[in-house]
Amino acid sequence: MSVRRFVGANSRDVMRQVRETLGDDALILANRRTEGGVEILAMADEAVDHFDPAPTPEPPPASPPAFSLPASDPLQAMSERLLREMQDMRELLTRQQQAPAAAAAADTSTRLRQLLARVGFSDELSSEVLAGLPESLVLAPADSNQPLLWLREQLMARLPVLTQENSFFDQTGIVALVGPTGVGKTTTTAKLAARFVMRHGTRPVALVTTDSFRIGAHEQLRIYARLLDTPMYALDAEQPIDDLLGRLQGKQWVIIDTVGMSQRDQRVIEQIAHLQGGQSTVRLVLLLNAASQPETLEEVVLRYRQAARAAGAELDDCIITKQDEAGRLAPVLDIVMRHGMRVLFGSHGQQVPEDMAVANPAALIDQALDGQSTLASQPASAPVSLPRWSRDVLGQGRRLSSVLTRLRQRVAGFVRLEAVWDIAALPSAVQDGRLDRLLADTPPADNLLGMAWSPRRNERGCDWSMPDIGLDANGAWSALPRLQHRQPAGWQPRLATQSDEHGIAVHLLPTLPDTEALAWLEAQHLTWVSLVPASQRVYFQGTRCAQRQLFIDSTLTHHISVRFRGQPMQLWSAYAEVTDASGTALLAWYGEVRDPESAKRIARRYWLSPARLGADALSLLATQLQSEGVTALTKRAWQQLKEADSGDVSAEIRLLMASGVAAVAGHLDSADDDAALALRTDLMLLLGTQRKRRDTALLDGLVHSFMARDAIRQLGSVSREGML
């Protein structure tokens, strides 16, 4: 059998025998002290899987003696028990390793995700890429190369690079290499300078170093400068580049080797601020060490870009260094892709200038996927795990940016609403003046077609009245409502101002206006509907009666779908031809809001509309009905903002902010197109929690989005021209 006994005077002697006989990987099963010294039971590692617990004698070799263990030997019993447990553990581990591999072979998406995880791409990027996997490849055979070719193309498309080397060196000016200590800035400075000299000669170029901390840093760059026959200047880290302008006369291309600083060093912001502090524009290039840990690279990119934006600069270009020292290239490419940075060059050694090449997407992606040419199922290592705060910030940041961009494109007045939120972040002393200028500069009606007018009174329990909300040609609410107290007094002047000056042709009225205003609406042939009480008096077939009496015995047979108080409902309606006291032909409407599941009546409403509109007025009635929910949403947003701003925001601005996000939430709640569905989904994900009522969830998501946007801007992580 495979178990062998070794006896020696001491442990060292016995272990020497074990190594000589069974090798360094031998398994020690048991040991005990005896009268003669030390006794050990051991076996070769490869024999574990073939061990038979029923012992069979084997002829003893010359030295050391091997033997059949008697069944009664307690050492034998212990060794057999240990071996059985070891065999069971190996079988269990084998099954656990094989099970995921067998399950992973189910479809192409799983296999591709495993491949990306093995080579070092993050789960965030993998999910983003694989979301676009064509249906034709989902069930491709495991030995098909088409999915891998598709994946390669997708990764290449997400990797921005310098398209032509000449475009970098032909752009005259100042370039500063920044990054942590030890990333290779000095060597890269020399490589770039050498490439410039090869194209344009030595006269137009100069080298500058700000590294006065590292011993020998000046001398190292001076040696390179002497070899290239170019001048080299030293600049204190706190000096602006303008201090050297007199000595740089005639130089078309200047490259600065900056002092290396940890991304956590607060002086990073000061360093970049000094580089940008003069009149000369300095292009920043971030160096990323391909051999660094993903978490470190993530933090380097975040901190250095944050410092650049705080100084009013952009940091969008990078050079990948030490590719020859990196076990995997995928982690650094993953970070570059997710942050949208452009790779200029890749450095893979110390030789100047040979060991640097212009970034090539195909070569970089092939190197990242090197050794993974097939999709045969293999045990996947744990995916690259980014810090939780980093995953949250970046994932939510991308989603937030996407949501805001789509809302700007979709919702009239959204850009103006953002401007109102920007004013709220200013000192309170200047807020009112900035708001006056913003509203004075507002384009005529923001291409609006209609206006949902609000009651001319304060809302219940509030010291403000609901603003009036515009409608675009598609019936969507405008994100910049109209404050009531900034409009003329009286219905007719208000209607005339909006129609004459802003082209508003559709009016949804909260109550029937006075006779003069109605006559004006009819004389202008404008479209209007008005909510009225059940007791509203009209003339039906010459008889004056309350509007409710017209529909006491009516059977409602027609209905349309609406959103009411955040829930899907049905509006059942009927109408009758009537006139008012002046003889104007009108339609009297009666509507019931019903639950589509139980047919229970939730609410009832009465309206009047011009007879000339006919049944076409029904869509306007539904729009006005749905606008009722905007007021409740505005109250909710007002309270949230009041608690958040601690009274530092003027009441006017807070009301515009609250009613604006309420109008956007109301629109997204009622819209049924695919784009609205996608926006609703992303807002829910930004909010991070599920809610019973969709309209209030959307409102909270929008408020959260605006507050997140403001917080990110305040930290300097993004700029209006950048992500948000």
Secondary structure, DSSP 8 states (H G I E B T S, - for coil): ---EEEEESSHHHHHHHHHHHH-TT-EEEEEEEETTEEEEEEE-GGGGGG--SS-------SSS------TT-HHHHHHHHHHHHHHHHHHHHHHHHHHHHHHHTT-HHHHHHHHHHHHT-BHHHHHHHHTT--HHHHT--TT-SHHHHHHHHHHHHT--B-S-HHHHHSS-EEEEEE-STTS-HHHHHHHHHHHHHHHH-STTEEEEE---SSTTHHHHHHHHHHHHT--EEE--TTS-GGGGGGGGTT-SEEEEE-----TT-THHHHHHHHHTSSSS-EEEEEEEETTS-HHHHHHHHHHHHHHHHHTT----EEEEE-GGG-S-SHHHHHHHHHHT-EEEEEE-SSSTTTSEEE--HHHHHHHHTTT--S---------B---HHHHHHHHHHHHHHHHHHHHHHHSTTHHHHHHHHHHHTS-HHHHHHHHHHHHHT--GGGG--EEE---SS--TT-SS---BEEE-TTS-B-SS-B-GGGS-SSHHHHHHHHHHHH---EEEESS---HHHHHHHHHTT-EEEEEE-TT-EEEETTEEEEGGGGGTT----EEEEEEETTEEEEEEEEEEEEE-TT--EEEEEEEEEE-TTT--EEEEEEEEEEGGGGGGHHHHHHHHHHHHHHHHHHHHHHHHHHHHHTT-S-HHHHHHHHHHHHHHHHHHHH--SHHHHHHHHHHHHHH-S--S-HHHHHHHHHHHHHHHHHHHHHHTS--TTTT-
